[in-house]
Amino acid sequence: MTKWLSVKELSEETSIPTSTIRRYIDKFEDFFIQKEDHRPKQYEAAAATVLLKIKQLYDEGCQAEEINEALQKEFSLTTSEDQAAVSLDEDKEDTEN
């Protein structure tokens, strides 16, 4: 069963302020799965990993375009009519060789 977290819960889990989380989600929305028709908005628990990666890259001085490219390399995007799915792509290097 998929675990869903609110922005507040993501903030508690990652120690990233809620306003920053909202900004990251707006800027990199393709990497976040949102529960349909739910208030307050909820995101898959995997969003915490993506948020921490975005924060790390910003802390390292990366720009939004560089972060987007890094996220595309590290996380797989799957899109359908209703939803986009993000998964950790740990085996990506193994399958490319």
MARDREN-112958 format. One line per field, with one value per atom (N, C-alpha, C): residue in three letters; x, y, z; atom name; chain. Coordinates in pm, 1 decimal, always signed. Layout:
REM MARDREN-112958
code <- [Ala_...]
X <- [X_...]
Y <- [Y_...]
Z <- [Z_...]
site <- [CA_...]
unit <- [A_...]
This chain:
REM MARDREN-112958
code <- [Met_Met_Met_Thr_Thr_Thr_Lys_Lys_Lys_Trp_Trp_Trp_Leu_Leu_Leu_Ser_Ser_Ser_Val_Val_Val_Lys_Lys_Lys_Glu_Glu_Glu_Leu_Leu_Leu_Ser_Ser_Ser_Glu_Glu_Glu_Glu_Glu_Glu_Thr_Thr_Thr_Ser_Ser_Ser_Ile_Ile_Ile_Pro_Pro_Pro_Thr_Thr_Thr_Ser_Ser_Ser_Thr_Thr_Thr_Ile_Ile_Ile_Arg_Arg_Arg_Arg_Arg_Arg_Tyr_Tyr_Tyr_Ile_Ile_Ile_Asp_Asp_Asp_Lys_Lys_Lys_Phe_Phe_Phe_Glu_Glu_Glu_Asp_Asp_Asp_Phe_Phe_Phe_Phe_Phe_Phe_Ile_Ile_Ile_Gln_Gln_Gln_Lys_Lys_Lys_Glu_Glu_Glu_Asp_Asp_Asp_His_His_His_Arg_Arg_Arg_Pro_Pro_Pro_Lys_Lys_Lys_Gln_Gln_Gln_Tyr_Tyr_Tyr_Glu_Glu_Glu_Ala_Ala_Ala_Ala_Ala_Ala_Ala_Ala_Ala_Ala_Ala_Ala_Thr_Thr_Thr_Val_Val_Val_Leu_Leu_Leu_Leu_Leu_Leu_Lys_Lys_Lys_Ile_Ile_Ile_Lys_Lys_Lys_Gln_Gln_Gln_Leu_Leu_Leu_Tyr_Tyr_Tyr_Asp_Asp_Asp_Glu_Glu_Glu_Gly_Gly_Gly_Cys_Cys_Cys_Gln_Gln_Gln_Ala_Ala_Ala_Glu_Glu_Glu_Glu_Glu_Glu_Ile_Ile_Ile_Asn_Asn_Asn_Glu_Glu_Glu_Ala_Ala_Ala_Leu_Leu_Leu_Gln_Gln_Gln_Lys_Lys_Lys_Glu_Glu_Glu_Phe_Phe_Phe_Ser_Ser_Ser_Leu_Leu_Leu_Thr_Thr_Thr_Thr_Thr_Thr_Ser_Ser_Ser_Glu_Glu_Glu_Asp_Asp_Asp_Gln_Gln_Gln_Ala_Ala_Ala_Ala_Ala_Ala_Val_Val_Val_Ser_Ser_Ser_Leu_Leu_Leu_Asp_Asp_Asp_Glu_Glu_Glu_Asp_Asp_Asp_Lys_Lys_Lys_Glu_Glu_Glu_Asp_Asp_Asp_Thr_Thr_Thr_Glu_Glu_Glu_Asn_Asn_Asn]
X <- [+83.9_+0.0_+89.4_+55.2_+132.6_+110.0_+219.7_+211.4_+208.4_+113.7_+96.5_+127.1_+196.4_+233.9_+192.1_+150.3_+118.9_+249.4_+241.5_+359.6_+416.1_+328.5_+373.7_+449.6_+397.2_+463.5_+597.2_+601.3_+727.2_+828.8_+782.3_+869.1_+926.6_+842.0_+887.1_+988.8_+966.7_+1055.3_+1190.2_+1190.1_+1312.0_+1380.8_+1312.9_+1361.2_+1375.7_+1298.8_+1293.7_+1165.4_+1173.6_+1053.0_+942.3_+817.2_+704.3_+703.7_+740.6_+742.0_+845.0_+955.7_+1059.9_+1011.8_+946.0_+892.3_+792.9_+704.6_+606.5_+676.8_+782.2_+858.1_+923.9_+985.3_+1048.9_+945.3_+829.9_+725.1_+675.5_+657.2_+613.5_+717.6_+844.3_+951.2_+984.2_+969.8_+1007.2_+887.8_+771.3_+647.5_+644.9_+720.6_+720.1_+777.0_+844.3_+908.3_+828.0_+705.1_+623.3_+488.0_+450.7_+321.0_+225.7_+117.9_+18.8_-105.7_-161.7_-286.0_-398.3_-471.7_-578.0_-690.8_-741.7_-860.7_-852.9_-741.0_-727.4_-683.7_-751.2_-714.0_-688.7_-581.0_-469.5_-397.4_-322.8_-250.7_-159.6_-152.4_-64.5_+21.5_+142.7_+240.4_+293.7_+334.1_+393.8_+514.1_+535.5_+645.1_+780.7_+794.2_+919.5_+955.7_+859.4_+885.1_+992.6_+1001.4_+1102.8_+1243.4_+1266.4_+1397.8_+1428.2_+1329.0_+1347.2_+1374.1_+1298.3_+1316.8_+1457.3_+1504.6_+1638.6_+1746.6_+1725.5_+1820.7_+1821.0_+1703.6_+1694.1_+1765.1_+1739.9_+1805.0_+1956.6_+2004.3_+2148.5_+2208.8_+2142.0_+2194.5_+2193.4_+2087.4_+2086.7_+2198.5_+2217.6_+2324.5_+2462.9_+2476.6_+2603.4_+2621.0_+2519.9_+2529.6_+2473.1_+2402.2_+2344.4_+2225.5_+2203.9_+2089.8_+1975.3_+1854.0_+1734.7_+1751.4_+1809.8_+1826.8_+1919.6_+2026.5_+2120.0_+2052.4_+1970.3_+1898.7_+1800.7_+1729.6_+1635.6_+1708.0_+1822.7_+1900.7_+1947.4_+1993.1_+2038.6_+1923.1_+1805.4_+1689.2_+1648.1_+1655.4_+1620.9_+1715.2_+1841.5_+1938.5_+1917.8_+1878.0_+1867.4_+1731.1_+1625.6_+1490.4_+1424.9_+1352.0_+1279.5_+1144.7_+1106.4_+973.9_+888.4_+767.7_+672.5_+546.0_+496.9_+376.3_+261.5_+142.5_+20.4_-76.3_-197.4_-294.1_-323.1_-334.9_-378.3_-266.3_-151.3_-53.1_+88.5_+181.2_+322.7_+379.6_+466.7_+526.7_+676.1_+729.0_+872.2_+922.3_+1032.0_+1091.2_+1240.5_+1300.7_+1445.5_+1497.7_+1596.2_+1648.3_+1787.9_+1796.8_+1924.5_+1995.9_+1920.4_+1981.7_+2007.5_+1987.7_+2000.9_+2137.8_+2245.3_+2379.5_+2402.9_+2349.2_+2368.4_+2300.8_+2182.6_+2110.9_+2165.1_+2238.3_+2291.7_+2420.8_+2488.8_+2617.0_+2599.5]
Y <- [-117.8_+0.0_+125.6_+219.3_+342.5_+433.3_+487.3_+582.1_+723.0_+803.2_+940.2_+1037.1_+1146.2_+1245.4_+1385.2_+1464.6_+1604.6_+1683.7_+1808.6_+1894.4_+1909.8_+1924.1_+1936.3_+1811.5_+1694.9_+1569.5_+1554.3_+1594.9_+1591.7_+1684.5_+1799.1_+1894.5_+1834.1_+1767.6_+1703.9_+1593.9_+1520.3_+1408.4_+1455.2_+1567.1_+1612.3_+1731.2_+1796.0_+1920.1_+2034.3_+2027.9_+2134.4_+2214.4_+2347.5_+2428.1_+2403.3_+2412.3_+2385.9_+2479.5_+2605.0_+2699.6_+2656.9_+2603.8_+2556.1_+2431.3_+2342.7_+2221.0_+2258.2_+2352.2_+2394.7_+2452.3_+2529.7_+2586.8_+2476.2_+2378.2_+2266.5_+2187.9_+2161.2_+2084.9_+2162.5_+2293.7_+2375.5_+2375.1_+2386.1_+2397.8_+2264.3_+2153.9_+2021.4_+1925.5_+1971.9_+1897.5_+1759.0_+1738.1_+1608.9_+1496.5_+1531.0_+1430.5_+1399.2_+1451.1_+1430.7_+1372.7_+1264.5_+1201.8_+1253.7_+1314.2_+1372.8_+1285.3_+1265.9_+1191.6_+1275.1_+1215.7_+1286.5_+1329.7_+1449.3_+1501.0_+1486.5_+1522.8_+1513.0_+1647.3_+1692.3_+1815.3_+1781.0_+1821.7_+1890.8_+1797.6_+1857.5_+1778.5_+1679.2_+1559.2_+1456.1_+1400.4_+1361.9_+1312.7_+1178.4_+1095.7_+967.4_+990.1_+898.5_+910.0_+922.4_+869.8_+881.0_+1026.5_+1116.0_+1259.0_+1310.2_+1251.8_+1295.2_+1277.1_+1167.0_+1141.4_+1243.6_+1275.4_+1373.7_+1512.1_+1548.2_+1678.5_+1693.1_+1589.4_+1594.4_+1607.4_+1542.0_+1552.5_+1694.2_+1752.8_+1889.9_+1985.4_+1971.1_+2056.7_+2041.7_+1918.5_+1893.3_+1963.6_+1952.4_+2013.3_+2166.0_+2223.8_+2368.6_+2410.7_+2334.0_+2364.4_+2358.3_+2274.8_+2262.3_+2371.5_+2457.2_+2568.6_+2542.5_+2432.8_+2401.3_+2492.9_+2516.9_+2594.0_+2498.3_+2551.5_+2470.6_+2375.3_+2424.1_+2338.3_+2220.7_+2246.9_+2140.3_+2040.1_+2090.2_+2002.9_+1915.4_+1973.8_+1897.0_+1783.9_+1813.5_+1711.5_+1601.9_+1640.5_+1542.8_+1453.7_+1513.6_+1435.6_+1337.0_+1378.6_+1289.1_+1169.5_+1190.8_+1081.4_+986.1_+1041.5_+959.9_+894.9_+959.3_+909.6_+883.9_+772.8_+739.9_+810.3_+862.5_+923.0_+833.5_+804.9_+729.3_+811.6_+839.5_+920.7_+841.6_+876.2_+821.8_+938.4_+912.4_+1020.8_+1089.0_+1010.6_+1064.5_+1096.6_+1031.8_+1039.1_+1020.8_+1078.8_+1055.8_+977.6_+883.5_+802.8_+824.2_+832.2_+849.7_+731.6_+674.4_+566.8_+585.3_+535.4_+538.6_+444.4_+486.6_+407.0_+358.4_+276.5_+230.5_+137.3_+66.1_-28.4_+32.1_+161.4_+227.1_+204.2_+219.5_+203.1_+61.4_-37.1_-176.7_-209.2_-151.4_-183.0_-109.6_+0.2_+76.1_+16.9_-65.1_-122.1_-249.1]
Z <- [+0.0_+0.0_+0.0_-82.4_-95.8_+24.2_+75.9_+187.1_+129.3_+175.6_+129.0_+242.0_+209.1_+309.3_+266.0_+361.7_+334.2_+328.3_+285.2_+280.8_+422.7_+520.2_+659.3_+703.4_+670.7_+707.6_+634.4_+507.5_+433.0_+498.0_+544.9_+612.2_+740.7_+816.0_+939.7_+911.2_+803.5_+768.6_+713.2_+642.2_+573.6_+640.0_+732.3_+795.4_+694.5_+587.5_+488.2_+516.2_+524.0_+551.7_+448.5_+493.9_+404.0_+283.9_+303.3_+190.4_+85.8_+129.8_+36.8_-35.5_+36.8_-26.0_-134.7_-106.9_-208.6_-331.8_-308.4_-420.0_-502.6_-435.6_-506.2_-587.5_-526.9_-596.7_-718.3_-705.7_-819.5_-931.4_-894.4_-993.5_-1060.5_-985.9_-1036.8_-1026.7_-1066.9_-1047.2_-1111.4_-1218.2_-1285.8_-1199.8_-1092.9_-1008.5_-881.9_-873.7_-755.0_-792.8_-727.0_-749.0_-642.5_-689.3_-598.2_-596.3_-478.0_-463.8_-524.0_-613.7_-684.8_-591.3_-614.5_-545.6_-394.1_-336.2_-191.2_-135.3_-31.7_+38.3_+183.2_+244.2_+180.1_+83.6_-7.8_-106.1_-35.7_-93.5_-39.8_-152.5_-115.3_-211.1_-164.7_-261.5_-225.5_-135.3_-43.7_+52.1_-17.2_-139.1_-214.9_-243.1_-229.1_-250.8_-155.7_-37.4_+59.5_+2.4_-66.4_-127.1_-234.6_-316.4_-423.2_-363.3_-261.4_-196.6_-137.8_-72.6_-13.9_-121.3_-235.0_-345.9_-401.7_-419.3_-470.0_-374.6_-245.3_-146.1_-153.0_-160.6_-169.5_-291.1_-404.7_-527.6_-519.2_-463.2_-443.7_-349.0_-240.7_-144.6_-209.7_-312.9_-384.9_-490.3_-504.7_-597.5_-735.9_-752.3_-883.2_-913.6_-1042.3_-1089.9_-1123.4_-1139.9_-1163.4_-1281.9_-1390.9_-1509.2_-1478.4_-1405.5_-1367.3_-1273.4_-1183.4_-1091.0_-1166.6_-1261.5_-1342.3_-1416.1_-1474.0_-1544.5_-1448.9_-1330.3_-1231.6_-1185.9_-1165.5_-1124.3_-1232.5_-1358.5_-1468.5_-1473.9_-1439.9_-1441.0_-1323.4_-1209.6_-1088.0_-1069.4_-1116.9_-1097.2_-1231.6_-1240.2_-1362.7_-1360.6_-1474.5_-1488.3_-1575.1_-1529.7_-1609.1_-1613.3_-1732.2_-1739.9_-1800.2_-1757.4_-1814.2_-1826.2_-1869.6_-1884.5_-1751.4_-1645.3_-1517.1_-1419.7_-1432.7_-1326.6_-1379.8_-1312.3_-1341.2_-1224.5_-1254.3_-1148.0_-1145.2_-1026.0_-1007.5_-926.8_-971.2_-893.0_-889.4_-784.2_-776.9_-883.6_-955.3_-1065.7_-1030.2_-924.4_-874.4_-971.3_-1054.7_-1147.6_-1284.3_-1299.9_-1429.0_-1491.3_-1413.1_-1467.2_-1512.9_-1439.2_-1475.1_-1608.1_-1633.3_-1755.3_-1876.0_-1852.6_-1965.4_-2019.0_-1940.1_-1982.9_-2061.5]
site <- [N_CA_C_N_CA_C_N_CA_C_N_CA_C_N_CA_C_N_CA_C_N_CA_C_N_CA_C_N_CA_C_N_CA_C_N_CA_C_N_CA_C_N_CA_C_N_CA_C_N_CA_C_N_CA_C_N_CA_C_N_CA_C_N_CA_C_N_CA_C_N_CA_C_N_CA_C_N_CA_C_N_CA_C_N_CA_C_N_CA_C_N_CA_C_N_CA_C_N_CA_C_N_CA_C_N_CA_C_N_CA_C_N_CA_C_N_CA_C_N_CA_C_N_CA_C_N_CA_C_N_CA_C_N_CA_C_N_CA_C_N_CA_C_N_CA_C_N_CA_C_N_CA_C_N_CA_C_N_CA_C_N_CA_C_N_CA_C_N_CA_C_N_CA_C_N_CA_C_N_CA_C_N_CA_C_N_CA_C_N_CA_C_N_CA_C_N_CA_C_N_CA_C_N_CA_C_N_CA_C_N_CA_C_N_CA_C_N_CA_C_N_CA_C_N_CA_C_N_CA_C_N_CA_C_N_CA_C_N_CA_C_N_CA_C_N_CA_C_N_CA_C_N_CA_C_N_CA_C_N_CA_C_N_CA_C_N_CA_C_N_CA_C_N_CA_C_N_CA_C_N_CA_C_N_CA_C_N_CA_C_N_CA_C_N_CA_C_N_CA_C_N_CA_C_N_CA_C_N_CA_C_N_CA_C_N_CA_C_N_CA_C_N_CA_C_N_CA_C_N_CA_C_N_CA_C_N_CA_C]
unit <- [A_A_A_A_A_A_A_A_A_A_A_A_A_A_A_A_A_A_A_A_A_A_A_A_A_A_A_A_A_A_A_A_A_A_A_A_A_A_A_A_A_A_A_A_A_A_A_A_A_A_A_A_A_A_A_A_A_A_A_A_A_A_A_A_A_A_A_A_A_A_A_A_A_A_A_A_A_A_A_A_A_A_A_A_A_A_A_A_A_A_A_A_A_A_A_A_A_A_A_A_A_A_A_A_A_A_A_A_A_A_A_A_A_A_A_A_A_A_A_A_A_A_A_A_A_A_A_A_A_A_A_A_A_A_A_A_A_A_A_A_A_A_A_A_A_A_A_A_A_A_A_A_A_A_A_A_A_A_A_A_A_A_A_A_A_A_A_A_A_A_A_A_A_A_A_A_A_A_A_A_A_A_A_A_A_A_A_A_A_A_A_A_A_A_A_A_A_A_A_A_A_A_A_A_A_A_A_A_A_A_A_A_A_A_A_A_A_A_A_A_A_A_A_A_A_A_A_A_A_A_A_A_A_A_A_A_A_A_A_A_A_A_A_A_A_A_A_A_A_A_A_A_A_A_A_A_A_A_A_A_A_A_A_A_A_A_A_A_A_A_A_A_A_A_A_A_A_A_A_A_A_A_A_A_A_A_A_A_A_A_A]
